[in-house]
Amino acid sequence: MGTTTDGATGRADLGARLSVLARAVDALVEDVDPEALDAVVAADLHVGLRRLADRITGVAVRVLPVVEADGRWALDGARSFPVWLASRTGCSTAAARRDVRLGRALRDELAATAEAVTRGSVPLEHARVLATVAATSEARRDALRDRTSACGERFLLDQATLLAADPFRSLVRRWSAAADPDADERGFRDAVEREFLDVARTMGGYHLAGFLTEEHGQLLAAALASAAGTPSGDDTRTSSQRRAHALTSLTRTVLDHGLTGAGAAVRPHLSVHVDLDRLVPEVGLTRADTPPATFDDGTPVPTTLLRRLACDSEVTRIVFGPASAVLDVGRSARTVTGPLRRAVIARDRHCSFPGCHEPPARCDVHHPHHWADGGVTSVDNAILLCWHHHDHVHRTGVTITPARRAARGSQPVTGEGRRTARRVAARTAEALAQAQAQGQAQARAQAQAQAQGPGSVARDRTSAAAPRAVAPALGRSGWTFADRAGRSLTATRPARRRTTPTAATSRDGSRSDRGRGP
């Protein structure tokens, strides 16, 4: 942007240029009749005017830091510079804040972007993306300013000339995640802290207001879209009305079918795309340029969130060739199967974190020794953790060790015998079925003994504990929790109650045996 002289001379010169520009706009408005234009001509005119408007707005935004730094705007009594700007221009305060933020970023961090916008080679919307997504941490700002890097600001500007705003935003999100992964971790933790949902009774109904993290928001959006379905031709409801009815339908379904019980085996559907060497670092060195994991829409997934989601998920192998051609799609395999989940629920009964008793419906199955680190998916390497504590364990590095092994000073659980979840679940079901048969036989024997006399009852009592001998098949008696510094937390899993084997029906209609307390 060119320089001007100070004082009255410079002001008069700029005023004259603005007058020339205003007369040119007046002439264009008088000469153009939108209704008389050919569609192709109208499209070209629109594109040309948008480019000119972006250039002019770019100049207008770049001068805002000068006005703000001068401070004389405060003499008008405005509470802040954006409020003053909104009152002078007639825009909203939110729009004024966006312009002020963009002006600061163009001055302090995005000098090349500022020149590109005012020259017209980069749209203004792309500059806003760089200001709000790329220049958001010191590490990312350093990467932008690094002229020796092949992936700095110049690289992003080259991409801005090729991509529309939405795909460009996705690219910049991935660039930001690679430039400073810790910033995404901090942002994820901050978003979790800001989550809330208010359901307030108002006149004639209820009012909902809230904020969800990217993960939880995508889960809710996917559930609402699934429940809402495709509107029929005679459906006159608005999108907002259809979402409201979908939320009500989901609520009724959960309550009517008892889906908050322990029998639920299928976890919520949420797609995450991740390179193999990022998910399982042992297969190759994880480099800084390894693409981050992303949701379907390209939003980067923080590492701790990725490991938590991978604990209890379905993994599908997809092999890509050159030019992103799909070469092979493997069969999906669950990291935790339905039978295994039911076996862990039968053993743990609730969240196993010290002091927490959240029910299984609000729990994930966690791998104390993560399968991405070589851990085995088995009952011996599985524990129920509620959603809050599952996130806490991955985020803070809590170590979970079987109580009996911890007493012997062993390493955290790694799984025993490399048994698959299917074999473990089958073995557990077989043991419980055997216990059930033994229990029924004892009941018949006791009934016969009561008919014969008290002597037989005494003889049968010696075998009364037989069904309980299979209880260890359901898992250990407890776990030991330790923080990153090695400080031990007290395990709160209660002593296992004596169980009477019963048959439970899962949500998909299959039957599995599990213990039921007295």
N, C-alpha and C positions, 0 to 999 in steps of 0.2 A: 504494500500500500504506500503510495507516494507521500511525501512530506509537504507541509504547508508552512507559511510564515505565521508568526504569532500576532495577536492583537487585532485591531480593527481591519487591517488590510486582509489578513487571512480570513476573518469572518465574512467580509464582503465578497471575497473570491469564492468561498464555499457557497454563500448565499446565491451568487450568480449561477453557479453550476447547478444547484438544486432547482433554480428557476428554469434553466434550460431543460432539465430532465422533466420537470412538471409540465412544460409546454409540449414536449414530445409525447408524454402520456396523454395529455388532453387531445392532441391531434389523432392519436391512435384510437382513443375512445370515440371520437366523432366520426372517424372514417370506417370503423368496423361495425357492421350490423350482424350480430351472431346468428340471427335467423336466416340470413341470406348466404351464409358461408357453406361451401362444400365440406363434407365430413373430413376429407383428407386435409384440406387447408385448415379447418378448425383444429384438427389434432396437432398439426405442425405449429399453429399459433399458440396453442396451449403449452406445448413442450417448450417453445422458445420463451414465452413469458415466465414460465416456472423457473427456467434457468436464470433469466435476468433477475427475477425476484429473489432467488437464492443468493446471487452475487450482491445485490443491494442489501439484503438482510445480513449477509456476512460482514459487510462494511459497518452496518449499524450496530451489530453485536460487538465488533472489535473495539469500538470507541467507548463502550460502557465501562470498562475498568478505569478509563481516564476520568470519567464523570464521577464514579464511585470514590476514587482516591482523592479527588478534590475536596469532597465533604460539604460543599455549599448546598447540596440538595437537602441536608438536614435542617437548614434554616427554615424550610417550609413546614417543619413540625412532623415530618413523616417518621414512623417508627423504624423503618428500615429502607435500604436503597430499593429493593424490589417493590415495596409498597409505593414509594415515590414514583418509580418508573411506571407502575400500573396506572397511577392517577394521571400522569402526563400523557400517556399513549392510549389509554382506554382499553388496554388488554387486561386479562385476569392476572391476579397476583401470582398464580402458579406459572403462567406463561412468562411473566417477568422474571421469576426465579430461574426458570430454565435458560432464558437469554443471558442473565447475569452469570450463571454457572458456565455457560458455553464461552462467554467472553473471557472469563478468567482462564479457562483451560486453553483457549487459543493463544492467549498471551503468554502463559507460563509453561505449558507442556506440549502444545501442538502447533508450533510455529509453522512447520511445513504444511500442515492442514489448513491453517489460516490463509496462507498464500494460495493454496489450491482452491479453496472456496471462493475467494474474491476474484480469482481468475476464471472461475466457472468450470474447472475441470473435475471438481468433486461436489456432489449435491450437499446442501446444508444438513439434510437428515443424516447422512453418513458421518458428518462432523459431529453431530450430537451423539451418535453411537460411540464414536471414539472418546468423546469427553465423559460419557456416563458409564461406559463399560471398560474401556482400555486404560484410561488414566485414573485408576481408582486405588492404587497403592504405590508406595515408593518404589518397590521392585518393578512394577509395571511401568511406572514413569521413567525409571532408569533404562528399561528395555526400549521404550519409545525413543529416548534421546540418544541411544547408542548408534552412532553413524556407521560403525564398523560391522554391525550385525546385518545379516541378510534378512532378518525377520523383524526389523524395527518399524518406525513410523512410515518410512518410504514403502516398505512391503505392503502395509495395510492400505496406503493410499493407492497403490497399483491395483489392489483387489477392489477398492471402492469404485474404480472406473469400470469394472467388469460386472459387478454384482448389484442387484437391487437391494433395497434397504433391509428386508427381512433375512435373506441369506447372508448378507454382510454382517448383520447383527449376530447370527449364529457363528460365523467365522471368528468374529472378534471375541465372542464368549469363549471359544475354544483357545484362542490365542492367549487370552487373559488367564485362563486356567493353567496353561502351560508355563506362562511367564511367572506366575506367583500362585502356586497351589494353596499355600497357607492362607492367602486372603479368602479363598473360597471356603476353607474350613472355618475361618473366623466368621464369615458371612453366614454360613449354615448355622453355627452356634447362636449367632445373634438372632437369626430368623426363628429358631426354636424358642428362644426366650420371648420373642414377640408374639408367639401364637396365642390366639384367644378366640373364643366363640361365646357370644352373648345371645341368649334366647329370652326375650323380654315380652311379657304380656302387654298388649296395647289394646286400644279400642277396636273390638271386633276380631281380634286375632293375636298373632305373635309377630314380633319383629326380630330378624336375625342379623347380626353383624359380627364380623370376625376377620381374622387373618390366619393363613396357613402357610407352611413352608412349601417350597417347590414340590417336594416329594408328596406331601399330604394333599396339596392342591391338585396335583395330577391324579392322585388316587380318587379324590372326590369327583373331579371332572369326568374321569373315565366311568365311574359308577353311575353318575347322573346321565351320561350319554347312553350307556347301556340300558338303563331303566326307561329313558325317554323314548328310545327307538326312533324309527323314521315316521314322521307325521303322514297321515293319510291325506288324500285330496280334500276331504271335507273337514279337516282339523283346522279350526280358526284360532287356536290358541297361539299366543306369542311365544317366543323362545323362553322368556323369563317364566311364563306360566307353565310351560312344559317342564322346565327344570324344577319348579316348585312341586308340581304333581309327582315328578320322578322321585324327589326326596321323600315325599310322603309314602310313595309306593315302596321304596327301599326300607323305610322304617317299619311299615306294616309287615313286609316279608320277613325281616329279622325277628320281629316279635311273634308273628304267627307261627313260624316254623322253628322257633327256639334256636336260631343260629348262633346265639351267644353262648351256647353250651360247650362242653368239652369235646363233643363229637366232631366238630368242624375240622376238616383235614386239608382243604385246599386254601392256600394263602391268597391274598389280594393280587391282582394282576397289574404289574407295573414293569414296563420294558426298559432295560438298561443295556446300552451297547458299549462293549469294552474290548480292547485288544487283549489277546491271551497273555502277552508278557507283562501287562499291567495287572491283570487279575491274578496270575500265578507267576511271580517274579522268578521262581526257580527255573523256568524253562528258558530264560534268557535274561540278559542284563536290562533292567528297566532304565531307560535313558530319559533325560529331561525332555527330549522331543517326542516321547511316546504320547500319542493322542490321549487325552483324558477320557474317562468313561462319560457317556452322555445319556440323557433320556431320549425318547423318540424325537422330540422337537429340537435336539441339539444342545439343550441346557447341560453344562458340565455337572458331574456328580462328584462331590468331595470324596476323598479316599476313605474316610471313616464311615461315611454313609454307604459306600460301595461294599465294604467288607461286611457291614451289618446286613444289607440286603442279600448278599451272597450266602449268608448263614442258612437261610431258609428260603430257597428259591428253586426255580427250574432253569437249567442251563442248556442252551442250544448251541451247538458248534456250527459256525458258518465260515466256510473257506472262500476268500476272495482272490481273484487273479488280477492280471493287469487291467487298468481302467475300471477297477471296482466291479468286475464281472464276478457273479456268484458261481463258484465252481462246485460247491458241495454244501448241502445242509444236512447235518447229522440229526439223529433222533434226540428229542428233548429228554433230559434226565433230571429228576428232582434231586436236590441236595438233601432234602428230608422228605421221605415218602409218607403217604397217609398212615399206613400201619405203624411205621416208626414213630410218627408224631403221637399216635394214640397210645403207644407203649410208654413214651416219655411222660405224657399227661397222666396215665395211670400211676406212674411212679412218683412224680413230683407234686401233682395236685394243684400247684399254684406257682407263681414266680419264686425262684429260689434265692433271689438276692436278699441279703440280710435285712430283716425287718419288713419285707414286702410280701403281701399275700394276694396279689392281683390274680384273678381267675385265669384259666387257660385260654379263654376266648380273647383275652387281651395280652397274649404272650406269643413270642416267637420261640423256635427251637434254636438255641445257640450252640455252636461248636466251641468248647473251651480251647481246643487246639484246632485252629481254623483249617478247613480242608484245603484252602489255597496255600497253606504252609505245610502241607503233607499230612494233616489230620485225617482220621477215618470217620466216615459217616456211620455211626453205630450208637446203640443205646449207651454204651460206656463213654462216648464222647459227645453227649447231647444233654442239654439242660434247659429247662423252661426259664425264660426271662421275659418280663413284661416289656412293652415297647419302650418305655422310659429308661429302664435299667439296661436293656439291650443296647440302646444308643449310648448310655453312660459307659458301659464296659468297653465298647469300641473306641469311644472318644477319649477316655482317660487312661486306657491301658491296664485295666484291672485284670489280674491273673486269677484264674479259677482252677483249683486242683481238687481231685477227690480226697475226702477227709482222711481215709485210711492210708492213701499213698502219702499225703502231706505229713502224716505222723511219722512215716519212715524216711522223710526228707527226699522224696523223689521229685522228678521234674513234673510239670503240668501234664495232664492227661493227653495221651497220644492215640488212644484206642488200642484194643487188644485183639490180636489175631487177624487183623485185616478182614473182619467179617462184614459183609454187606448188610445194609439196612433190611433187605428182604429176609435174609437168613435169620437175623436177630429177631425180627418181628414174628417169623414163623416159629422159632424156638420158644419165644415167650408165650405165644398162643398155645403151643403144644403143652408147655409146662402147666399153664393155667387150666387147660382142658383136663389134664391128668389130675390136677388138684381138685377140680370140680367133680370128677368121677370118684375120687377118693372120699370127698366130702359126702357125696350121695351114699356111697357104700357104708360110711360110718353112721350116717343118719339111720339107714336101715338096720345096721347092727345094734345101734342104741335102742331103736324101737323094739327090736326083738328082745334085747336084754331087759328092758323095762317090763316086758310081758313075762319074762322068765324069773326075774328076781334081781335084788340089788347086787349080787355077786358078779354078774356079768358086766354090769355097768362099770365096776371098778377095773375089770380087766380091759375094757375098751378105752379107758381114759389114757392108757399108756401110749396109744396110737393117735390121740386127738391132735397132736401137733404135726402130724404128717403133712397135711396140706400146706402148713406154714413153711416147710422146708424148701419150697420152690419160690418163696418170696424174694430171695436175692436175685432171681432172674430178672426182676423188674428194675434193678439198679442198686446203686450204693445207698448208704444211709445218710449221706450228707456231702457237702462240698466246703472247701476252704477258699475264702476270697482274700486277695491281697492287692493293695494299690500299687502304683508304679514304683514307689519307694520301698516296697516289700513289707509294709505294715499290714498285719493280718486283721481281717474283719471277722466277726463272729458269725459262723454259719447259723442260719435260723430255720433250716428245714427241720420240722418236728420228727420225733421218732416215728417210724412207719407204723401205721395202724394195722392190726391184724385184719386180713382181708378175706372176704368170702367171694370166690370167683363168680362173676355174672357175665352175661352176654350183652354187649352194647352194639347198637346199630349205628353205623357212620352215616354221614350226610348222603353218600352216594348209594346207600342201601345195603352195603356189605356189612357183615357181622364180624366183630372182633371181641375177644374176651379181655376183660379188665377187672381189676379188683374194686370192690365197693366196701367202704368202711361200714362199721356197725351203725 
